[in-house]
Amino acid sequence: MEKTNGGNLIQIKNLVATVNLNNGDTLVTVNKANMELKRGNSYSIVGKSGSGKTSLISIIGLLNHSYQGEFLYNGMSVSTLTDSQLSMLRASNIGFVFQNYSLIKHLRVWENIELPLLYSKKKMNTRQRKEAIRNLLQSVGLEGKENDYPSNLSGGEQQRVAIARALAVSPEAILCDEPTGALDKKTGKQIMDLLHQVVLKNGIMLLIVTHDLDIAKTCNTIFEMDGGRLQCVKYDS
């Protein structure tokens, strides 16, 4: 796929993360990881369950602050930020797409997409939010579905809503944890095509955690994790 060059959005250097086990032992989940993630490029992380993928993506997504090493976001050290600053940075700049869609079942489609707009620093009135939601639904091919509830949608349609929600704040990065894991092969390919179109059009950094090598190969760069250790196994120069 076409690659768009961009500056570093995220850099991690010698990143180490651990968890304390019930028996008193300490498990290293991320072991001296190094990454440079650029705008307009796509990355995947593959590895067996328990290899550290979810631990790493939770740190990159500013959801987990317990680590050692250096983490730069737009050249700024994340460790210097307060919890409230980290929350605002995450809410305003990072979109998330999960395997189970993570839609709120009692909210209609447009209400699910509106949520990040309400929590981000981007000030929009009701009319502006409605227009943004309408444009987002059009971009993911769900025109006319704004008043549906998630239970009335197929798995592929729910994941499209999740992508629209992730795009709502015009993020700099989209992080996906097994975004096609609950979908059939054909629908999964459609979702990946949509994600890559978004990356190229908007200059977003895309990072995907997946067990599916076919999905991983659609990305510019593939990382593999094993026992907490990260290595690059494919890079499109």
Buried (B, 14 or more C-beta within 10 A) or exposed (E): EEBBEBEBBBBBEEBBBBEEEEEEEEEBBBBBBBBBBBBBBBBBBBBEEBBBBBBBBBBBBBEBEEBEBBBBBBEEEBEEBEEEEBEBBBBBBBBBBBBEBBBEEEBBBBBBBBBBBEBBEBEBEEEEBBEBBBEBBEBBEBEEBBEBBBEEBEBBBBBBBBBBBBBBBEBBBBBBBBBBBBBEEEBBBBBBEBBBEBBBEBBBBBBBBBBBEEBBEBBBBBBBBBEBBBEEEEEEE
